Amino acid sequence: MFKFEKINDKKILKSDYLSDKTVKHFFTTRETVVTPKELTSLNNLCKQNIMDISKYLEIDPDKIIIPTQTHSDNVKVAKAGQNYPDTDALILEDTDIAILLNFADCTPVILYDNKNNVGAISHAGWRGTASSIVKKTLKLMQERYSTNPQNTTVVIGPAISIKNYQVDQNVFDELKATLDCEYSDWFTTDKTNLKYYVDLKTVNKHQLEELGVSRIDKCDYCTYDSVDVFFSYRKENGQTARHSAILKLLNK
């Protein structure tokens, strides 16, 4: 279940599937935005918010690792002081740093290995989802840390909903090819116009379930419909800032 909390009296969104005693995680909102993108009028607010978030995480701002996202399927392990160009998923093993990825309709996916205290954030737009970026993230965690999907908690954050996300046949086919089973809950069809409406959150959920993950909290918020709280690239015609998914491990 998702709930709003506050940092310096400004909204963030969290899942109760992850305990504050083991990991700090949240999704920023329009109030706690740290990435202005096209909305340069938000620069000063973003600077203040990153300081507030750093204080909340109890680390310096330069210890928050932010990759350059390009809708790739590249997954890297976050290290202090390093840059991550062309990277759309970061794995976190270090308790002295945090990771932050940005979104505006695409699907944010936070993974946490409860046994090994390792986490990750994946940026799954349609390209990332079609490339199975969340599956690749979990598989790399399995290779490096022996992560067991049954010990993994996944939080799928706010993203555009099925009714607002129309795609062409080729996108639908690419998404369908990532699933081993026939599911009917992630798309609807407009047969007249040969268009499809897809739910990227549910596609990513099924991808993870097929790997053996069962503890998944999927957010109901639609960024398009909740543009007063989050940012929507489609609703705002590309002229928008970004909300973020943030993860910080704690020492056990």
Secondary structure as GFF3:
##gff-version 3
##sequence-region A 1 252
A	DSSP	beta_strand	2	7	.	.	.	ID=ss1
A	DSSP	beta_strand	10	15	.	.	.	ID=ss2
A	DSSP	beta_strand	23	28	.	.	.	ID=ss3
A	DSSP	three_ten_helix	40	42	.	.	.	ID=ss4
A	DSSP	alpha_helix	43	57	.	.	.	ID=ss5
A	DSSP	three_ten_helix	61	63	.	.	.	ID=ss6
A	DSSP	beta_strand	64	65	.	.	.	ID=ss7
A	DSSP	beta_strand	75	77	.	.	.	ID=ss8
A	DSSP	beta_strand	89	92	.	.	.	ID=ss9
A	DSSP	beta_strand	98	103	.	.	.	ID=ss10
A	DSSP	beta_strand	107	113	.	.	.	ID=ss11
A	DSSP	beta_strand	118	124	.	.	.	ID=ss12
A	DSSP	alpha_helix	126	130	.	.	.	ID=ss13
A	DSSP	alpha_helix	133	145	.	.	.	ID=ss14
A	DSSP	three_ten_helix	149	151	.	.	.	ID=ss15
A	DSSP	beta_strand	152	156	.	.	.	ID=ss16
A	DSSP	three_ten_helix	162	164	.	.	.	ID=ss17
A	DSSP	beta_strand	166	167	.	.	.	ID=ss18
A	DSSP	alpha_helix	169	176	.	.	.	ID=ss19
A	DSSP	beta_strand	187	190	.	.	.	ID=ss20
A	DSSP	beta_strand	195	198	.	.	.	ID=ss21
A	DSSP	alpha_helix	200	210	.	.	.	ID=ss22
A	DSSP	beta_strand	215	218	.	.	.	ID=ss23
A	DSSP	beta_strand	243	249	.	.	.	ID=ss24
###
